[in-house]
Amino acid sequence: LALMLYADARRSARRDTRGDYVPLDRQDTALWDSGAIAEAEALLQAAGGKGKLGRYQLEAAIQSAHVVRRLSGRADWNAIEALYGALATLTGSAVVAVNRAIAIAETRGPAAGLAALDGLKDDPQLITYQPYWAARAEMLARTGATMEADQAYELAIGLESDPAVRRFLQRQRERLQA
């Protein structure tokens, strides 16, 4: 329930007034539902007191480390990286590993995040996983590898079915090309 409340609390901030996609790190935290977040935080704390750790508790804790941005101005990327590490150990999921690589890029720099993504490049599950290519494009761009970033953006755009997210990726690519 905490995980669902965190997700729902940010619903009104996921799109701007034109309906364009707004990524989590750029969302206006004033639009987040503080009541839902408070309820989620209380539920997560209660779950932590039960002495048993599970997937959804870890996922909710990751969301908690993101919503701390409304108080501090910055997500707790060290906690996010550690929590994704624990979740990866628990699940063995390539998708979780992609998210951990994104956190690594925030804690240790884009080259380290890219190295973590490179360790996943042979996973067949990720060939058609748009967030892998979008993350790769962003990290490549941040390291100055613009040609490779452009190619990764092209793949991410081609894999995205949501028009608003596709427009966001296209704008990111246009900024890179400029």
Contact map, one row per residue, 1 for C-alpha under 8 A:
1111100000000000000000000000000000000001001000000000000000000000000000000000000000000000000000000000000000000000000000000000000000000000000000000000000000000000000000000000000000
1111110000000000000000000000000000000011101100000000000000010000000000000000000000000000000000000000000000000000000000000000000000000000000000000000000000000000000000000000000000
1111111000000000000000000000000000000001000000000000000110110010000000000000000000000000000000000000000000000000000000000000000000000000000000000000000000000000000000000000000000
1111111100000000000000000000000000000000000000000000000000000000000000000000000000000000000000000000000000000000000000000000000000000000000000000000000000000000000000000000000000
1111111110000000000000000000000000011011000000000000000000000000000000000000000000000000000000000000000000000000000000000000000000000000000000000000000000000000000000000000000000
0111111111000000000000000000000000011001000000000000000000010011000000000000000000000000000000000000000000000000000000000000000000000000000000000000000000000000000000000000000000
0011111111100000000000000000000000000000000000000000000000000010000000000000000000000000000000000000000000000000000000000000000000000000000000000000000000000000000000000000000000
0001111111100000000000000000000000010000000000000000000000000000000000000000000000000000000000000000000000000000000000000000000000000000000000000000000000000000000000000000000000
0000111111110000000000000000000111011000000000000000000000000000000000000000000000000000000000000000000000000000000000000000000000000000000000000000000000000000000000000000000000
0000011111111100000000000000001110000000000000000000000000000000000000000000000000000000000000000000000000000000000000000000000000000000000000000000000000000000000000000000000000
0000001111111100000000000000000100000000000000000000000000000000000000000000000000000000000000000000000000000000000000000000000000000000000000000000000000000000000000000000000000
0000000011111110000000000000001100000000000000000000000000000000000000000000000000000000000000000000000000000000000000000000000000000000000000000000000000000000000000000000000000
0000000001111111000001000011101100000000000000000000000000000000000000000000000000000000000000000000000000000000000000000000000000000000000000000000000000000000000000000000000000
0000000001111111000011110010000000000000000000000000000000000000000000000000000000000000000000000000000000000000000000000000000000000000000000000000000000000000000000000000000000
0000000000011111111111000000000000000000000000000000000000000000000000000000000000000000000000000000000000000000000000000000000000000000000000000000000000000000000000000000000000
0000000000001111111111000000000000000000000000000000000000000000000000000000000000000000000000000000000000000000000000000000000000000000000000000000000000000000000000000000000000
0000000000000011111100000000000000000000000000000000000000000000000000000000000000000000000000000000000000000000000000000000000000000000000000000000000000000000000000000000000000
0000000000000011111100000000000000000000000000000000000000000000000000000000000000000000000000000000000000000000000000000000000000000000000000000000000000000000000000000000000000
0000000000000011111110000000000000000000000000000000000000000000000000000000000000000000000000000000000000000000000000000000000000000000000000000000000000000000000100000000000000
0000000000000011111111000000000000000000000000000000000000000000000000000000000000000000000000000000000000000000000000000000000000000000000000000000000000000000000110110000000000
0000000000000111001111100000000000000000000000000000000000000000000000000000000000000000000000000000000000000000000000000000000000000000000000000000000000000000000110010000000000
0000000000001111000111110110000000000000000000000000000000000000000000000000000000000000000000000000000000000000000000000000000000000000000000000000000000000000000000000000000000
0000000000000100000011111110000000000000000000000000000000000000000000000000000000000000000000000000000000000000000000000000000000000000000000000000000000000000000000000000000000
0000000000000100000001111110000000000000000000000000000000000000000000000000000000000000000000000000000000000000000000000000000000000000000000000000000000000000000000000000000000
0000000000000000000000111110000000000000000000000000000000000000000000000000000000000000000000000000000000000000000000000000000000000000000000000000000000000000000000000000000000
0000000000000000000001111111000000000000000000000000000000000000000000000000000000000000000000000000000000000000000000000000000000000000000000000000000000000000000000000000000000
0000000000001100000001111111101000000000000000000000000000000000000000000000000000000000000000000000000000000000000000000000000000000000000000000000000000000000000000000000000000
0000000000001000000000000111111100000000000000000000000000000000000000000000000000000000000000000000000000000000000000000000000000000000000000000000000000000000000000000000000000
0000000000001000000000000011111100000000000000000000000000000000000011000000000000000000000000000000000000000000000000000000000000000000000000000000000000000000000000000000000000
0000000000000000000000000001111110000000000000000000000000000000000001000000000000000000000000000000000000000000000000000000000000000000000000000000000000000000000000000000000000
0000000001011000000000000011111110000000000000000000000000000000000000000000000000000000000000000000000000000000000000000000000000000000000000000000000000000000000000000000000000
0000000011111000000000000001111111000000000000000000000000000000000000000000000000000000000000000000000000000000000000000000000000000000000000000000000000000000000000000000000000
0000000011000000000000000000011111111000000000000000000000000000000000000000000000000000000000000000000000000000000000000000000000000000000000000000000000000000000000000000000000
0000000010000000000000000000000111111100000000000000000000000000000000000000000000000000000000000000000000000000000000000000000000000000000000000000000000000000000000000000000000
0000000000000000000000000000000011111110000000000000000000000000000000000000000000000000000000000000000000000000000000000000000000000000000000000000000000000000000000000000000000
0000110110000000000000000000000011111111000000000000000000000000000000000000000000000000000000000000000000000000000000000000000000000000000000000000000000000000000000000000000000
0000110010000000000000000000000011111111100000000000000000000000001000000000000000000000000000000000000000000000000000000000000000000000000000000000000000000000000000000000000000
0000000000000000000000000000000001111111110000000000000000000000000000000000000000000000000000000000000000000000000000000000000000000000000000000000000000000000000000000000000000
0100100000000000000000000000000000111111111000000000000000000000000000000000000000000000000000000000000000000000000000000000000000000000000000000000000000000000000000000000000000
1110110000000000000000000000000000011111111100000000000000000000000000000000000000000000000000000000000000000000000000000000000000000000000000000000000000000000000000000000000000
0100000000000000000000000000000000001111111110000000000000000001000000000000000000000000000000000000000000000000000000000000000000000000000000000000000000000000000000000000000000
0000000000000000000000000000000000000111111111000000000000000000000000000000000000000000000000000000000000000000000000000000000000000000000000000000000000000000000000000000000000
1100000000000000000000000000000000000011111111100000000000000000000000000000000000000000000000000000000000000000000000000000000000000000000000000000000000000000000000000000000000
0100000000000000000000000000000000000001111111110000000010011000000000000000000000000000000000000000000000000000000000000000000000000000000000000000000000000000000000000000000000
0000000000000000000000000000000000000000111111111000000000000000000000000000000000000000000000000000000000000000000000000000000000000000000000000000000000000000000000000000000000
0000000000000000000000000000000000000000011111111100000000000000000000000000000000000000000000000000000000000000000000000000000000000000000000000000000000000000000000000000000000
0000000000000000000000000000000000000000001111111111000010000000000000000000000000000000000000000000000000000000000000000000000000000000000000000000000000000000000000000000000000
0000000000000000000000000000000000000000000111111111100010000000000000000000000000000000000000000000000000000000000000000000000000000000000000000000000000000000000000000000000000
0000000000000000000000000000000000000000000011111110000000000000000000000000000000000000000000000000000000000000000000000000000000000000000000000000000000000000000000000000000000
0000000000000000000000000000000000000000000001111111000000000000000000000000000000000000000000000000000000000000000000000000000000000000000000000000000000000000000000000000000000
0000000000000000000000000000000000000000000000111111100000000000000000000000000000000000000000000000000000000000000000000000000000000000000000000000000000000000000000000000000000
0000000000000000000000000000000000000000000000110111110000000000000000000000000000000000000000000000000000000000000000000000000000000000000000000000000000000000000000000000000000
0000000000000000000000000000000000000000000000010011111011000000000000000000000000000000000000000000000000000000000000000000000000000000000000000000000000000000000000000000000000
0000000000000000000000000000000000000000000000000001111111000000000000000000000000000000000000000000000000000000000000000000000000000000000000000000000000000000000000000000000000
0000000000000000000000000000000000000000000000000000111111100000000000000000000000000010011000000000000000000000000000000000000000000000000000000000000000000000000000000000000000
0010000000000000000000000000000000000000000000000000011111110000000000000000000000000000000000000000000000000000000000000000000000000000000000000000000000000000000000000000000000
0010000000000000000000000000000000000000000100110000111111111000000000000000000000000000000000000000000000000000000000000000000000000000000000000000000000000000000000000000000000
0000000000000000000000000000000000000000000000000000111111111100000000000000000000110110000000000000000000000000000000000000000000000000000000000000000000000000000000000000000000
0010000000000000000000000000000000000000000000000000001111111110000000000000000000100010000000000000000000000000000000000000000000000000000000000000000000000000000000000000000000
0110010000000000000000000000000000000000000100000000000111111111000000000000000000000000000000000000000000000000000000000000000000000000000000000000000000000000000000000000000000
0000000000000000000000000000000000000000000100000000000011111111100000000000000000100000000000000000000000000000000000000000000000000000000000000000000000000000000000000000000000
0000000000000000000000000000000000000000000000000000000001111111110000000000001100110000000000000000000000000000000000000000000000000000000000000000000000000000000000000000000000
0010011000000000000000000000000000000000000000000000000000111111111000000000000000000000000000000000000000000000000000000000000000000000000000000000000000000000000000000000000000
0000010000000000000000000000000000000000100000000000000000011111111100000000000000000000000000000000000000000000000000000000000000000000000000000000000000000000000000000000000000
0000000000000000000000000000000000000000000000000000000000001111111110000011101100000000000000000000000000000000000000000000000000000000000000000000000000000000000000000000000000
0000000000000000000000000000000000000000000000000000000000000111111110000111100100000000000000000000000000000000000000000000000000000000000000000000000000000000000000000000000000
0000000000000000000000000000000000001000000000000000000000000011111111100010000000000000000000000000000000000000000000000000000000000000000000000000000000000000000000000000000000
0000000000000000000000000000000000000000000000000000000000000001111111111111000000000000000000000000000000000000000000000000000000000000000000000000000000000000000000000000000000
0000000000000000000000000000100000000000000000000000000000000000111111111111000000000000000000000000000000000000000000000000000000000000000000000000000000000000000000000000000000
0000000000000000000000000000110000000000000000000000000000000000001111111100000000000000000000000000000000000000000000000000000000000000000000000000000000000000000000000000000000
0000000000000000000000000000000000000000000000000000000000000000001111111000000000000000000000000000000000000000000000000000000000000000000000000000000000000000000000000000000000
0000000000000000000000000000000000000000000000000000000000000000000111111110000000000000000000000000000000000000000000000000000000000000000000000000000000000000000000000000000000
0000000000000000000000000000000000000000000000000000000000000000000111111110000000000000000000000000000000000000000000000000000000000000000000000000000000000000000000000000000000
0000000000000000000000000000000000000000000000000000000000000000010111011111000000000000000000000000000000000000000000000000000000000000000000000000000000000000000000000000000000
0000000000000000000000000000000000000000000000000000000000000000111110011111100000000000000000000000000000000000000000000000000000000000000000000000000000000000000000000000000000
0000000000000000000000000000000000000000000000000000000000000000110110000111111100000000000000000000000000000000000000000000000000000000000000000000000000000000000000000000000000
0000000000000000000000000000000000000000000000000000000000000000110000000011111110000000000000000000001001100000000000000000000000000000000000000000000000000000000000000000000000
0000000000000000000000000000000000000000000000000000000000000000000000000001111111000000000000000000001000100000000000000000000000000000000000000000000000000000000000000000000000
0000000000000000000000000000000000000000000000000000000000000100100000000001111111100000000000000000000000000000000000000000000000000000000000000000000000000000000000000000000000
0000000000000000000000000000000000000000000000000000000000000100110000000001111111110000000000000001001000000000000000000000000000000000000000000000000000000000000000000000000000
0000000000000000000000000000000000000000000000000000000000000000000000000000111111111000000000000001001100100000000000000000000000000000000000000000000000000000000000000000000000
0000000000000000000000000000000000000000000000000000000000000000000000000000011111111100000000000000000000000000000000000000000000000000000000000000000000000000000000000000000000
0000000000000000000000000000000000000000000000000000000001101100000000000000001111111110000000000000000000000000000000000000000000000000000000000000000000000000000000000000000000
0000000000000000000000000000000000000000000000000000000001000100000000000000000111111111000000011011000000000000000000000000000000000000000000000000000000000000000000000000000000
0000000000000000000000000000000000000000000000000000000000000000000000000000000011111111100000001001000000000000000000000000000000000000000000000000000000000000000000000000000000
0000000000000000000000000000000000000000000000000000000001000000000000000000000001111111110000000000000000000000000000000000000000000000000000000000000000000000000000000000000000
0000000000000000000000000000000000000000000000000000001001100000000000000000000000111111111100010000000000000000000000000000000000000000000000000000000000000000000000000000000000
0000000000000000000000000000000000000000000000000000000000000000000000000000000000011111111111011000000000000000000000000000000000000000000000000000000000000000000000000000000000
0000000000000000000000000000000000000000000000000000000000000000000000000000000000001111111100000000000000000000000000000000000000000000000000000000000000000000000000000000000000
0000000000000000000000000000000000000000000000000000001000000000000000000000000000000111111100000000000000000000000000000000000000000000000000000000000000000000000000000000000000
0000000000000000000000000000000000000000000000000000001000000000000000000000000000000011111110000000000000000000000000000000000000000000000000000000000000000000000000000000000000
0000000000000000000000000000000000000000000000000000000000000000000000000000000000000011111111011000000000000000000000000000000000000000000000000000000000000000000000000000000000
0000000000000000000000000000000000000000000000000000000000000000000000000000000000000001001111111000000000000000000000000000000000000000000000000000000000000000000000000000000000
0000000000000000000000000000000000000000000000000000000000000000000000000000000000000001000111111100000000000000000000010010110000000000000000000000000000000000000000000000000000
0000000000000000000000000000000000000000000000000000000000000000000000000000000000000000000011111110000000000000000000000000010000000000000000000000000000000000000000000000000000
0000000000000000000000000000000000000000000000000000000000000000000000000000000000010011000111111111000000000000000000000000000000000000000000000000000000000000000000000000000000
0000000000000000000000000000000000000000000000000000000000000000000000000000000000011001000111111111100000000000000010010000000000000000000000000000000000000000000000000000000000
0000000000000000000000000000000000000000000000000000000000000000000000000000000000000000000001111111110000000000000110010000000000110010000000000000000000000000000000000000000000
0000000000000000000000000000000000000000000000000000000000000000000000000000000000010000000000111111111000000000000000000000000000000000000000000000000000000000000000000000000000
0000000000000000000000000000000000000000000000000000000000000000000000000000000110011000000000011111111100000000000000000000000000000000000000000000000000000000000000000000000000
0000000000000000000000000000000000000000000000000000000000000000000000000000000000000000000000001111111110000001110110000000000000000000000000000000000000000000000000000000000000
0000000000000000000000000000000000000000000000000000000000000000000000000000000000000000000000000111111111000000100000000000000000000010000000000000000000000000000000000000000000
0000000000000000000000000000000000000000000000000000000000000000000000000000110110000000000000000011111111100000100000000000000000000000000000000000000000000000000000000000000000
0000000000000000000000000000000000000000000000000000000000000000000000000000000010000000000000000001111111111101100100000000000000000000000000000000000000000000000000000000000000
0000000000000000000000000000000000000000000000000000000000000000000000000000000000000000000000000000111111111111110000000000000000000000001000000000000000000000000000000000000000
0000000000000000000000000000000000000000000000000000000000000000000000000000100000000000000000000000011111111100100000000000000000000000000000000000000000000000000000000000000000
0000000000000000000000000000000000000000000000000000000000000000000000000000110010000000000000000000001111111000000000000000000000000000000000000000000000000000000000000000000000
0000000000000000000000000000000000000000000000000000000000000000000000000000000000000000000000000000000111111111100000000000000000000000000000000000000000000000000000000000000000
0000000000000000000000000000000000000000000000000000000000000000000000000000000000000000000000000000000111111111100000000000000000000000000000000000000000000000000000000000000000
0000000000000000000000000000000000000000000000000000000000000000000000000000000000000000000000000000000111011111110000000000000000000000001101100000000000000000000000000000000000
0000000000000000000000000000000000000000000000000000000000000000000000000000000000000000000000000000000010011111111000000000000000000000001000100000000000000000000000000000000000
0000000000000000000000000000000000000000000000000000000000000000000000000000000000000000000000000000100110011111111100000000000000000000000000000000000000000000000000000000000000
0000000000000000000000000000000000000000000000000000000000000000000000000000000000000000000000000000111111011111111110000000000000000000001000000000000000000000000000000000000000
0000000000000000000000000000000000000000000000000000000000000000000000000000000000000000000000000000100010000111111111000000000000000001001100000000000000000000000000000000000000
0000000000000000000000000000000000000000000000000000000000000000000000000000000000000000000000000000000000000011111111100000000000000000000000000000000000000000000000000000000000
0000000000000000000000000000000000000000000000000000000000000000000000000000000000000000000000000100100100000001111111110000000000000000000000000000000000000000000000000000000000
0000000000000000000000000000000000000000000000000000000000000000000000000000000000000000000000001100100000000000111111111000000000010001000000000000000000000000000000000000000000
0000000000000000000000000000000000000000000000000000000000000000000000000000000000000000000000000000000000000000011111111000000000000000000000000000000000000000000000000000000000
0000000000000000000000000000000000000000000000000000000000000000000000000000000000000000000000000000000000000000001111111100000000000000000000000000000000000000000000000000000000
0000000000000000000000000000000000000000000000000000000000000000000000000000000000000000000001001100000000000000000111111110010000000000000000000000000000000000000000000000000000
0000000000000000000000000000000000000000000000000000000000000000000000000000000000000000000000000000000000000000000011111110010000000000000000000000000000000000000000000000000000
0000000000000000000000000000000000000000000000000000000000000000000000000000000000000000000000000000000000000000000000111111000000000000000000000000000000000000000000000000000000
0000000000000000000000000000000000000000000000000000000000000000000000000000000000000000000001000000000000000000000000011111111000000000000000000000000000000000000000000000000000
0000000000000000000000000000000000000000000000000000000000000000000000000000000000000000000000000000000000000000000000000111111000000000000000000000000000000000000000000000000000
0000000000000000000000000000000000000000000000000000000000000000000000000000000000000000000001000000000000000000000000000011111110000000000000000000000000000000000000000000000000
0000000000000000000000000000000000000000000000000000000000000000000000000000000000000000000001100000000000000000000000011011111111010000000000000000000000000000000000000000000000
0000000000000000000000000000000000000000000000000000000000000000000000000000000000000000000000000000000000000000000000000011111110000000000000000000000000000000000000000000000000
0000000000000000000000000000000000000000000000000000000000000000000000000000000000000000000000000000000000000000000000000000111111000000000000000000000000000010000000000000000000
0000000000000000000000000000000000000000000000000000000000000000000000000000000000000000000000000000000000000000000000000000111111111000000000000000000000000010000000000000000000
0000000000000000000000000000000000000000000000000000000000000000000000000000000000000000000000000000000000000000000000000000010111111100000000000000000000111011000000000000000000
0000000000000000000000000000000000000000000000000000000000000000000000000000000000000000000000000100000000000000000000000000000011111110000000000000000000010000000000000000000000
0000000000000000000000000000000000000000000000000000000000000000000000000000000000000000000000000100000000000000000010000000010011111111000000000000000000010000000000000000000000
0000000000000000000000000000000000000000000000000000000000000000000000000000000000000000000000000000000000000000000000000000000011111111100000000000000110110000000000000000000000
0000000000000000000000000000000000000000000000000000000000000000000000000000000000000000000000000000000000000000000000000000000001111111110000000000000110010000000000001000000000
0000000000000000000000000000000000000000000000000000000000000000000000000000000000000000000000000100010000000000000000000000000000111111111000000000000000000000000000000000000000
0000000000000000000000000000000000000000000000000000000000000000000000000000000000000000000000000000000000000000010010000000000000011111111100000000100100000000000000000000000000
0000000000000000000000000000000000000000000000000000000000000000000000000000000000000000000000000000000000000000000000000000000000001111111110000001111110000000000000000000000000
0000000000000000000000000000000000000000000000000000000000000000000000000000000000000000000000000000000000000000000000000000000000000111111111000000100000000000000000000000000000
0000000000000000000000000000000000000000000000000000000000000000000000000000000000000000000000000000000010000110110000000000000000000011111111100000100000000000000000000000000000
0000000000000000000000000000000000000000000000000000000000000000000000000000000000000000000000000000000000000100010000000000000000000001111111111101100000000000000000000000000000
0000000000000000000000000000000000000000000000000000000000000000000000000000000000000000000000000000000000000000000000000000000000000000111111111100100000000000000000000000000100
0000000000000000000000000000000000000000000000000000000000000000000000000000000000000000000000000000000000000100000000000000000000000000011111111000000000000000000000000000000000
0000000000000000000000000000000000000000000000000000000000000000000000000000000000000000000000000000000000000110000000000000000000000000001111111000000000000000000000000000000000
0000000000000000000000000000000000000000000000000000000000000000000000000000000000000000000000000000000000000000000000000000000000000000000111111100000000000000000000000000000000
0000000000000000000000000000000000000000000000000000000000000000000000000000000000000000000000000000000000000000000000000000000000000000000111111111100000000000000000000000000000
0000000000000000000000000000000000000000000000000000000000000000000000000000000000000000000000000000000000000000000000000000000000000000000110011111110000000000000000000000000110
0000000000000000000000000000000000000000000000000000000000000000000000000000000000000000000000000000000000000000000000000000000000000000000000001111111000000000000000000000000000
0000000000000000000000000000000000000000000000000000000000000000000000000000000000000000000000000000000000000000000000000000000000000000100100001111111100000000000000000000000000
0000000000000000000000000000000000000000000000000000000000000000000000000000000000000000000000000000000000000000000000000000000000000001111110001111111110000000000000000000000000
0000000000000000000000000000000000000000000000000000000000000000000000000000000000000000000000000000000000000000000000000000000000000000100000000111111111000000000000000000100110
0000000000000000000000000000000000000000000000000000000000000000000000000000000000000000000000000000000000000000000000000000000000000000100000000011111111100000000000000000000000
0000000000000000000000000000000000000000000000000000000000000000000000000000000000000000000000000000000000000000000000000000000000001101100000000001111111110000000000000000000000
0000000000000000000000000000000000000000000000000000000000000000000000000000000000000000000000000000000000000000000000000000000000001100100000000000111111111000000000001100100000
0000000000000000000000000000000000000000000000000000000000000000000000000000000000000000000000000000000000000000000000000000000000000000000000000000011111111100000000000000100000
0000000000000000000000000000000000000000000000000000000000000000000000000000000000000000000000000000000000000000000000000000000001001000000000000000001111111110000000000000000000
0000000000000000000000000000000000000000000000000000000000000000000000000000000000000000000000000000000000000000000000000000000001111100000000000000000111111111000000001000000000
0000000000000000000000000000000000000000000000000000000000000000000000000000000000000000000000000000000000000000000000000000000001000000000000000000000011111111000001001100000000
0000000000000000000000000000000000000000000000000000000000000000000000000000000000000000000000000000000000000000000000000000000000000000000000000000000001111111000000000000000000
0000000000000000000000000000000000000000000000000000000000000000000000000000000000000000000000000000000000000000000000000000000111000000000000000000000000111111100000000000000000
0000000000000000000000000000000000000000000000000000000000000000000000000000000000000000000000000000000000000000000000000000000001000000000000000000000000011111111011000000000000
0000000000000000000000000000000000000000000000000000000000000000000000000000000000000000000000000000000000000000000000000000000000000000000000000000000000000011111011000000000000
0000000000000000000000000000000000000000000000000000000000000000000000000000000000000000000000000000000000000000000000000000000000000000000000000000000000000001111111000000000000
0000000000000000000000000000000000000000000000000000000000000000000000000000000000000000000000000000000000000000000000000000000000000000000000000000000000000001111111100000000000
0000000000000000001110000000000000000000000000000000000000000000000000000000000000000000000000000000000000000000000000000000000000000000000000000000000000000000011111110000000000
0000000000000000000110000000000000000000000000000000000000000000000000000000000000000000000000000000000000000000000000000000000000000000000000000000000000000001111111111000000000
0000000000000000000000000000000000000000000000000000000000000000000000000000000000000000000000000000000000000000000000000000000000000000000000000000000000001001111111111100000000
0000000000000000000100000000000000000000000000000000000000000000000000000000000000000000000000000000000000000000000000000000000000000000000000000000000000000000001111111110000000
0000000000000000000110000000000000000000000000000000000000000000000000000000000000000000000000000000000000000000000000000000000000000000000000000000000000000000000111111111000000
0000000000000000000000000000000000000000000000000000000000000000000000000000000000000000000000000000000000000000000000000000000000000100000000000000000010011000000011111111100000
0000000000000000000000000000000000000000000000000000000000000000000000000000000000000000000000000000000000000000000000000000000000000000000000000000000010001000000001111111110000
0000000000000000000000000000000000000000000000000000000000000000000000000000000000000000000000000000000000000000000000000000000000000000000000000000000000000000000000111111111000
0000000000000000000000000000000000000000000000000000000000000000000000000000000000000000000000000000000000000000000000000000000000000000000000000000000000000000000000011111111100
0000000000000000000000000000000000000000000000000000000000000000000000000000000000000000000000000000000000000000000000000000000000000000000000000000010011000000000000001111111110
0000000000000000000000000000000000000000000000000000000000000000000000000000000000000000000000000000000000000000000000000000000000000000000000000000000000000000000000000111111111
0000000000000000000000000000000000000000000000000000000000000000000000000000000000000000000000000000000000000000000000000000000000000000000000000000000000000000000000000011111111
0000000000000000000000000000000000000000000000000000000000000000000000000000000000000000000000000000000000000000000000000000000000000000000010000100010000000000000000000001111111
0000000000000000000000000000000000000000000000000000000000000000000000000000000000000000000000000000000000000000000000000000000000000000000000000100010000000000000000000000111111
0000000000000000000000000000000000000000000000000000000000000000000000000000000000000000000000000000000000000000000000000000000000000000000000000000000000000000000000000000011111
